[in-house]
Amino acid sequence: MSLQQKTISGVLWTFSQQFSVQAINFLVQIILARMLMPSEFGLIAMLTVFVGIGNSLMDSGLTTSLIRTEAPDQRDYSTVFFINLLGSLVVYLALFALAPLIAVFYKQEILTNIIRVYTVSIVIKAFVGVQTARLTKAMNFKIQMFMQIPSVIAGGITGVVLAYKGFGVWSLVWMEIVQSFLFTLQHWFRTGWYPSFIIDKARLKHHFLFGYKLTLSGILNTVFTNIYNLVIGKFFSATQLGYYNRADSMRMLPVQNIATALNKVTYPTFAAIQNDNEKLKVAYRKLMQQVVFWITPLMIILMIAAEPLLRFLLTDKWLPAVPYFQILCVSAILYPLQVYNLNILNVKGRSDLFLKLEVIKKVVVGVGIGCSLPFGIYGLLYFQILLSVISFYINTLYSGKLINYPIKEQLKDILPIFILAALTGIAVFLMIHLLNRHLNPGHLVNIVTTGVVYLLIYLGIGFYTKMQAITDIKQIIFKKR
């Protein structure tokens, strides 16, 4: 199978995995959001930064190094496996000891026991990192999907049953533990790989020298990705954090899943052509245009339909999250482009530059949060829009130089899409506003009407003006036929 065929197959199976899993998870989250209080989701959100740091320290960027290594063998895989396992135990013990201090920081006594149970998932996941890396390197996303789906279903059922029986926040804790355990267990029975009792110092050094920079970058990224949970949890109530976390999860559901799905496929694909800058540029340009063409209208539709969407899915108790959701949708539009620009740095082996950019962006985040915090939670939210633009500029500035695709050229390729999406959004918003004033349709009708009308106008103009993203899609479909 050629690289192109592997890539297309990988995209199909990765999207199937990502969206089937997230569809199930989304359904579970809706049910739980109806059964639990926003403050209970807020308590779990307080842990995300610590769990994220733990996962980064446990992996140390070693599995990413395995994927980009041309011909890793059993010594590579076994070495990384045991180092990850050891790292996970050290991380878990550290979090176990720090749990009371974290609880005092947030002034939530219950967090001590929650942390000590919830973070067991870090150790569980350490048993599966190498197997997942092997499957990803082979672009075998089909088996990953068939292992993840039953894990998510079982974890979801556990969470819903416990919530129904009145376990509150603990239903979210045990849902995570069950899901992680079943996913790991299936890998050991279905992937056919088992570690040998080997820790090769030379291989460890090779992977560590690449991976530790990614680890530091990952820790920085985790801290600052979740810093809003940290700040809101510290300076505002658990209920407000619950509103923010639910709004953030919903807006990132489509964006992060598309980005993650494509990232799994594009990283090994880009790595295979890492020495051909012209091919890298062409591949990246097409990817960027496709992602922007589909993500931008999706986020604008969600912004317009935010209120009926949250009323329909989560009930009126979540309505304070509507303005949070709308603001966050704007900041999410550029997220995938930030990820793919950083991918270029990784495949070029420039993890040093990757780390440098993360440090620069995190300094910007720290200063920005300090300046916006006096303006309350809305100050923090609007700063996220500004931050997304700054992050895109910084990432693109450096990665563009490596493949001769400067930011000016990238903006020229995507600006027409942004203009079309924005103008269509204004027109549809006015139409829906008039519809609501005169007919007062139900929430579901409102949501569907918004989406259908928007896409008819947007895609119609896209076809008529022969936008590049539409042309590329037509060529792919035509070639497959």
N, C-alpha and C positions, 0 to 999 in steps of 0.2 A: 504494500500500500504506500503510495507517494505521500510526501509531507502535506500536500494540499488536501488529499483525501483524508488523511489522519486528522487534519485540522477541522475540516467540515464535519467529520464524524464526531470528533471531540466536542465541537460546538453544540451539535444536536444533543448528544448524551449529557453534556454538562448543563445545558439549559433544561433538559428534561429532569435531571437530578435537582438542580437548584430550585426550579419553580414547583415541581411536585412536592418536594420537601417543604418549601416555604408556604405553599398553599395549605398543606396540612397544619403546619405550625401556626399560620395566620388564623386558621379556623379555631385552633385550640386557644390562641391568645384572645380571640373575640369572646369565646365562651367564658374564659377565665376573667376577662375584663368586665363582663356582665355580672359575674359571681363575686369578685373580690373588689376591695376598695382601692382607689388610686394610691393611697398611702402605702399599701402593701407592695405594690409595684415599685414605689419609691424606695422602699427598704432594699429590694434587690438591686435597684439601680445604683445605690450607694456602694455596692460591692464591685461594680464592673471594672473600675480602674485597678483594683487590687488583684482581681482574677486575671485581668489582661496582662498586668505586669508579671504575674506568676507564670502564665503561659509563655510569655516571651523569654523569661529567664530559663524556663524548663527546656525550651527548644534550642536556644542560643543561635538561631539562624542556620543550624546544621542541616535540617531537612531541605532548606532552600538550596544549600550548597550541593547536596546530593543530586537534586534535579538538574542543576546546571553542569555537573561533572559529566564528562563525555562517556566514560565507561566504568562506573562504580561497580565494585564486586562485593563479595560477602564480608570482607574485612571492613570495607567502608560502612556497609549497612549495619553490621553488628556493633561496630565502634560507636556509631551515632545512637543506636538503640540504647545501649547501656549508659551512655553519658546523659541522654535525655531522661532516662528512668531515675538515675541518681539525682539529676537536677530537680526533677519533680518532687522527690522526697524532701530535699533541702528546702525547696520553696514552700511546700505544705507545712513543714515544721515551723518555718519562720512565720507564716501567716497564722498558724495555730497560736503561737506565742504572742503575736501582735494583736490578736482579735480583741482583747479587752481595751487596748489603747484606741483602736479604730472605733469601737463602740462609744468610748468617751468623746472622741473627736466629733462624732455626729450627734452625741447626746441621745443615743438609742441603745439602751441596755440589751435588748433582744439580739442585737447584731453579733454579740460574742458567740453565741451558740450557732447562729446562722452561718457565720463565716467558717467555723470549724467543721461543719457538715458540708456546706456548699463547695468548698475548695478541695474536697476529696476528688472532685472531677478532674483536677489538674493532674493528679497521679494516674487516674484511669486513662486519660488521654495520652499520657506518655507511652503507654503500651501500644499505641497505634500510629504514632507519627511516621515511623519509617515505612510501614506497610502502605500508608496513604501516599507517601512520597514516591514509592516504587510504582504504584498504580498511576499516579499523575505523570511521572516521567514516561511511562509507556502509553500515556494518553488513553488509559482504560477507565473511562468515566462511567461506563455501563454498570460494572459491578459495584462501583461506589454508590450509585443510585439505588441499586437493589439491596444494599446493606443499610443505607441511611433511612429509607422510607419506613421499614418496620420499627426502627429504633425511635423515630420521631412519633409514630403512631402510639407505640407502647408508652413512651414518656408522656405524651399528651393525655392518654387515658388515665394514667396515674395521677397527673396534675388535676384533671377535672374531677375525678372521683374523690380525691382528698379535699378539694375545694368544696364540693357538695356536702362532705361530711364535716365541714367547719374547721379545717386545718389552717385556713388563712394563708399567710405568707409561706408556711412550710410546704404547701402544695407546689409552689414554684421551685422550692429547693429540691424536693424529691423528684420532680419532673426532670430536672437537669441531671441528677445522679443516675436515674434509670436510663435515660436516653444515652448518656455517655457510656455506661456499662454495656448496654446491648450493642452499641455500635462497635465498641472495642472487641467484644466477644466474637462477633461475626467475622471480623478481620482475621482472627486467629484460626477460625475454622475454614474460611473461604478463600484467602489469598494465597495460601500455599507457601508462605515464607516464614521461617523461624530463625531467630538469631543464633549464632555460634558464640561460645564463650570467649570472645576476642575483644580486646581493646588495643588497637594499633596506634601507638603514639604518633607515628609519622602521618597516618591518615587523619587522626584527630587534629593535628596541627594544621594540615592542609585545609580541612573544613572549618576549623575554628578561625583561622586567619581571614577567611571570607565571611564567615557567619557572625563573628562577634560584632562587627560593624552594623550588620543588619539587626542584631539583637539590641544594641544601643539605640538604633533608629526605631526599632519596634517598641521599645520601652517608652521612648520619648513620644512616639505616635500614640501609644496606648494612653499615656498620662494625659496628653493634650486632646485626644479624641474624647476622652471621658471626663475631662476637666470640668465640663459644664455640670455633669452629674455630681462631681465633687463639690463645686462651688455652690450650686443650688441646694444640694443636700446640707451643706454647712450653714449657709446664710438664709435659706428659706425653709419652708416646711416640707415634710415628706410627701404631703399631698400635692404640692406644687411640683415637686420633683417627679411624682407619678404622672402628672399631666404632661410635663416636658418629655419624660422618657417615652410615654405612649405616642406622643406626636412625632418624636424623633424616630422611633421604631417604624411607624407607619410610613413616613416619608422616605426612609432609607430602604424599605422593603423592596420596591422595584429597582431603585438605583444601585444599591449594594449587591443585590442578587445578580443583576445584569453585569455589573463590574466584576464580581467574584467569579461568575461563570466564564466570562470571557478571559479573565486573568489566568484561570487555570489552563486554558487552552493557549492563549497568546504567549505566556511566558516560555513554555517549551518550544513553541513555534518560532518566536523571536530568537531564542537561544540557538536554534538550528541554523539561522542565517545571520548570526551576530557579527560576522566578519564582512558582510556585504551591505554597506551603508545604503546603497540605492534600493535594494530589495526591502530593507528595513523601513526606509522612508515611505515607499509605496504601500507596504503592508500597514504601517501605522496610520497613514493618511486615510486609507479606506476604512479602517477600524474606527478612527476618530469621527469621521463624517457619519457613519452608520449609527454610532452610539448617540451622538448629539441629535441626529435627526429623529430618533425614536424617544430618547429620554426627555428632551425639552418639552414636547407637547404633552407627554404623560404627566409631568410635574405641574404644568399649567392647568391641565384638566383637574388634577387633584386640588389645586388651589381654589379654582372656581367652585368645585363641588364639595368643599371641605365641610361646611355645616351639615348639609343633608347626609353626607357620608358618615360622619361621626354619630349623628343622631340615629341613623339606621343600623350601624354596626355595634356601637358601644353604649347606646342609650344616652339620655340627657345628662346624666351625672358627669359625663366626660366633656360637655360643651366648653368649659373653660380652656380646653386644649386646642380649640379651633384656631384662634389667632397664632398660637405657637406653631401649629402645623403649617399654616399658610406661609409664614415667614421662613420656616425651615425648608419648605419645598423650593424656594428660590435659591437658597444656598446649596442645595443638592445637585443642581443642574451640572455644575462643573466638576463634581466629585470623580466621575469615571475618568475624565481627562487627566486629573492629577495622578491617578493610579497608573495609567498607561505610560505617562511620561516618566514616572519613576521606574517602570519596568525596563525602559530603554537603558537606564543607568545600570540596572542589575545585570542585564544580558551582556552589557559591555564590560562587566567586571568592575564597575566603578562604585563599589559599596562605600568607599571613602567619601565620594562626592554625595552619595545618597545620604550618608550620615551628616555631612556638612549642611545640606539643604534642610534636613529635618531640624537641626539645631537652629538655623536661621528662622524657620517658620515658627518654631516653638517660642523663640524670643518674642516674635511678633504677637503670638497668642497671649503670652503672659502680660505683655504691655497692654494689649487690647482689652483683655478681661479686667485688668486693674483700672483702666480708664472708663470702661462701660458699666462696671458694677454699681457705681453710684446712681446710675439711671435705672436700676432695678432689673428685673428679669427680661424686660423688653430691650434694654440696652445690650444685654448679653446676646439676645436673639438677632438683633440687627447687625451686631458685629460679626456674626457668622457669615452673613452675606458678603461683607467686605473681606473677610478672611478667605473665603472661597476664591475670590478674584485674585487676591495677593498670592495665594498658594499656587494657583494656576500659572501666574506670571513667573514665579520663581522656578517651578518645576520645568516649565516649557523653555525658559531661557537657557538652562544648562543642557537638558536632553536634546533640544533642537540643534545645538552646536555639534553634538556627537553624530547626528545623522543628516546634517545639512538641511534641517527643516525648522527655520527660525520662527519665533513667535508671530512676527508680522505675516508670514506665509500661512501659518496655522489659523490665525484670526481671519484672514481673507477667505479661507476654505469653510469656516463655520459661521461667520457673521450673517450671511444670507438666511441661514436656518434660524438663528435667533430672532432676526427681524420678522420673518414669516410667522414664527410661533407666537411672538408677542402681539403682533397685529391681529392674528386670528383669535388670541385670547381676549383681547379688548372687545372685539366684535361679538364673540360668544357670550362674554359676561353681560353685555348690554342686552342681548337677546334673551338670556335666561332671566335677567332681572325683570324685563317686561313680562315674560311668561309667568313668573311667580306673582307679580302684581295683579294680573288679570285672571289667571286660572287656578293658582295655588295647587299645583300638582303634589302628589305624595313624594316622599323622600327618594324612593327607588326610581320613580319616573324622572325626577329631577336629575339624579346622577346619570342615568342612562342617556337622557336627552343631551345633557352637557357633553358627554363623551362622544356620542354619535355625530352631533352637529359639528363639534370641533374637528373631528377626524375627517369628515366629509369635506369641509372647507380646506383644511391643512393639506391633506393628501391630494385633493383636487388641484390646488394651486401648484403643489410640488410636481405632479405629473405634467401639468400644462407648461410650466416653466422649465421642465427637464432638469431638475436639480440633480447634482452628481450622485447623491445617496440613492435616489430612485433609479438612476441609470445603472448603478452598480448592482442593485438588487435584481433588476430585470436581467442583467447579464448572467448573474449566478443561476437564476431560475431557468433561463434559456439554455445555458450550458448543461445543466443537469438533465434537461429534457433531451 
